[in-house]
């Protein structure tokens, strides 16, 4: 069989995106973000995001097909993120994808957005081997997954118990007076700071909690500890060393993620780690994972920044994996699942 041509559509949060792939080759990748419309509220407002998706859907898909020099009739299948994500946002993308599939008579795959973050690395690093670990870190979750077969079999090894890394950064950023989203600001300031200046706890790594949750993540205590320290310095009338606060926070979070992930790699005897999700754009995390990977003999695959954040390419590549594996397309009446389990690859 020749490599399948797949149109991928993404609308889980505040990016409307569409892309076309032929197998592992990216032919077009279009992203429209409504981030600026949410900035003044300090977070994503689902109704605003949904409206933005409805406005951007047709232009994004049209441009993706145009850039690939194709029409809908040239596509072998359509894939769309069906969860997890914001319900209203998912509904726009899935409704649009269903309309396109119905009109063109093409098979449609409702896929798991998080697994798309694993699949997209194939554009840069080639096929996903059958004993691969994956760390997916985004604004709302951190997940450590064991991949046996990207199209059929994925197990959850560890997950977020409370605040995810991205949420932790955004909350501290707000305290320091940075605009939303806070992650890039903390990253930038951390590059000029001393990561050992402030003692920041490493969540779920010590004592009974660490033993009970060897692969799970918790960053709410980290956020609280940094907030208390900042407040105590302000109360004393001291100037806050912003660069040092950012560096200490970023180092703590990156170290926890790297340590727990490498422990998972050893447990499953996996020598390949795939990293994805919006938070994997963080430079401290990227550096820490590469450093720990070298000392543990693990090949760390972190895609270029534009493939870390939400995009249509990740949906299209996973769609191509499903087509190639002979997985049955989704039923025409499938529903979105805003809390889709990470063991569900497609509906």
N, C-alpha and C positions, 0 to 999 in steps of 0.2 A: 504494500500500500504506500502511495506517495504521502509526503508529510501533510497532515491536515491543516487547512487554512481556517483559523478560528477568530471570530470577533469577540473581544472581551469587554464587558461593561461593568463599571464599578460605581456604587453610590451609597456606601455604608455610613459615611459621616459627612465631612464638608468638602470632599472632592468629587466632582462628576468627571468620570474618566472613561475613555474608550481606546482600544488598541486592536491592531490586527497582527497575528503571528502566522508564520508558516512553520509548523513544527517548533524548533528552538530558535527561529530567526524572527526578529522583531521588524515588522514592516512599517508600522506607524504607532505613535503613542501620544494621545492628546489628553491633557488634564486641565480642568477649569476648577479653581478653588474659590469658595465663598468665605475663606478665612477672614478677610478684612471686614466683612459684614458682622462677624462675631466678636472682633477684637474689643469693641467698646463695652461688651457685656462680660468680658473676662472668661468666656467659654462658649462652646458651640450651642446655639439655640436651635433645637430640632425643627421647629416650624420654618425658621428662616432658611435653614439648610435644605429642607424639603422643597421649598419654593424655588430656591436657586437650582436644584437638580432638575425640576420641571422646565425651567427656562433654558438650561444648558444641555439637556439630553440630546435633542435633535442636532444642534450645531456640533457637539462633540463627536457623535457617531458619524455624522456626515463628513466631518474633517478627517476622522480616522480612516474611513473608506477612501476618501479622495487622496490622502497622503500615501495610501498603500496602492493607489492606482487601480482600485477595484470597485465593483458595485456589490450589493447584497447577494446577487446571484452567484458571485465568484467564491463565496464563503461556504465552507463545508459544515460548520456548526457555529452556534452562538453560545457563549458562556456569560453568566451574570452572577454577581455576588448576591446570595440569598440570605446571608447572615454570617456571623453575628454582626450587630450594628444597630443604628437607630431605626426603629420600625418605619416611621414616615419616610425616611430617606431610602431605605431598602425597597419600600413599596413603589416608589417612583421608578427606580432602575429596573425592578423585576417586571412591572407593568409594561414599561417601554420595550424591554427585551422580549416579552411574550408577544407583544403586537408585531414586532419585527419577525419573530420566528413563525408566527401564524401566517403573516402576509407572504413570507418567502418560502414557506414549507421546509425550513431548516430545523434540524434537531436542536433542542435547547437544554443546557446544563445549568441548574441552579447550584452554585458551588460555595464552599466555605472560604470566606474571605481570608481568614488567618492562614489556611493551608496554601492559599495563593502566594502569601509572603515567602513560603518555602519554595514553591514551584518556580518563582520568577528568577531565582539564582541560576537556573539552567541556561538562561540567556548569556550569562557571563562565564559560568564554570562547567557547563555540560551536565550530563545526566545525574540524577540523584541516586547514589548507590543504596543498596538494600539494608545497610545497617548504619543509618545516619542519625545524628542528634540534631535537633533544631531549637534555637532559642528565638522566640518571637516576642519582641518588646515594643509596646506602643503606649499611647497616652493612657489607655484604660486597662491594659492587662500585660502580664508577663507570663509566658508559657514555655515550659521545657518539654519537648515532644520527641518521641522515638519513632523514626520513619522506617518501616519495613518495605512499604510499597507506596509511592506518592499518590497513586490512583486508587488504592484499595485498603491500605492498612497503616494506621497511625495510632500510637498510644500516648496518653498524657502521663508524663513523668512528674512534672511539678507545675504549680500554678500560683497565681496571686491570691493571697488570703485577705488583703485589704487594699491599701493604696498601691497602685502600680508606680513604676519609676517615673513615668511622664506626669502623673498626677502630683507626685511628691515634688518634682521640679517646678511645676506650675504654681503650687501653693507657696513654696519658698520664694519663688520669683515675685509673686504678688506682695509678699512681706517686704521684699527688698525694693519694691516700687517699679519693677519691670512690667512692660505691657504684655498682654497675652498674644501668642503663646510664649511662655517663659523659658522653655528648654533652650532655644538658641542663644538667649541672653546669658543664661548660666554657663553654657558651654564656652562662650566667648570670654567671659570674665574668668572662668576657671583656668584658662590657658595662661593667665598672668599671675595666678595665686599659688600659695603654698598648700598642698593637699594635706599636710600634717599640722596645719596651724590650729585647727580646732578638733577636739576629739568627738567624732561622730559615730554613734553605735552602728554595728552591722547587723541588720535585722535577721532574726531566725538562724543565727550561726552559733550561739552559745547555749550551754546547759541543756536542760530537758527539751526546750522548744526546738533547739537546733537538731537534737537527736530524733525528735518526733517528726520534724519536717525537713529532712535533709535536702530536698529538691524544691521546696516551696519558697515563695518570696513574700516579704512583708516590709513595706517602707513607711508605714504610718508613724512608727516610733522614731524613725530617722527624721522625718519631717517635723515632728513635735520637738525633738531634741534641738534641732537647728533653730526652730522658732523661739524656744525658751532661751537659748543662748543669745540670740539677737535682741530679744526683749530685755534680758538682764543687762546687756551692754548699753542699750538705749536708756534704761532706767538710771544707770550710773553716769549718763551724759557722755559716754564714749562714742567716738566715731566708729561706724561699722566698717571693718576691713572687707569690703564687698568681694574683692577678688579671692581672698582667702576662704571666706564662707562658701563661695561657689566651688572652689577647688576641693575643699574638704568634703562637701556634700557629693560632688561628682565622683570623687575617688572612692568614697564609701559605697555608693550605689554600684559603681562599675566593678569594684572588688567582689561584692556579694554575688552579683550576676555571674562574673567569671568563675569564681570558686565553685559555686553550686553547679554551674554548667559543666565544668571539667570533672566534677565528682560524678555527674550523670554519664559523661563519656566513658569514664573508667568502669562504672557499674555495668554498662552495656557493651563494653569493649569496642567502642566505636572510635574510629580515628578520623572521622569527618564531622565538622560542625557547621551547620548553615545558620546564619543570623539574618533576621529581617524585622520589619515593622518600623514605624516612624521613629521610635526612640533609638534605633540602631544607627541613626545618623549622628548620634552623639560621639564626639571625637575621643573623649576619655574612655568610653566603653569600647570603642573600636580598637584603641591602642591596648587596653587592658586584655581584651580577648585574644588579640594577636600575640601578646607577650605570654599569656598563660598557655595558649595553644602551642607555642614553640617549646616551652618547658615540659609540656605533657605529650608531645608528639602527635598533636591533633591538627589536621588541616582545617583552618578556620576560613570559611567562605562568607565574606560580607560584601554584598553587592554595592555598586556605585550609589550615591545618595539618591538620585532620581528614581531608583528602583526600590529604595527602602520605604519611602512614603507611599501612601495609597495611590494606585495607578491601574490602568486597564490591562497593561501587559501581564501582570501577575494572574489576572482572571483568565486571560486568553491562553497563557501557557498551561495553566492547570486544566483548562478545557481541552487543549491539545493532548495532554497526558491521558485524560479520560477517554477521548476518542480513540487514541492509539491502543489503550488497554481493552477496548471493546466494552466499556461500561455503558449500561443502558441509559439513554437520555432521561431527563426528568419528565414526569407526567405533566401534561399541559396545565393541570389545575394545581400544581404545587404551590404551597404557601411560603411566605418569608418566615424565617425563624430568627428573631432578634437575639436569642440566647442559644444559638446553634452549638451543640457540643463539638468539641474539637476532634472527636473521633469520627464525626460525620464529614466525609470529604465532599460528597454531592448528594442532592436530594433525589 
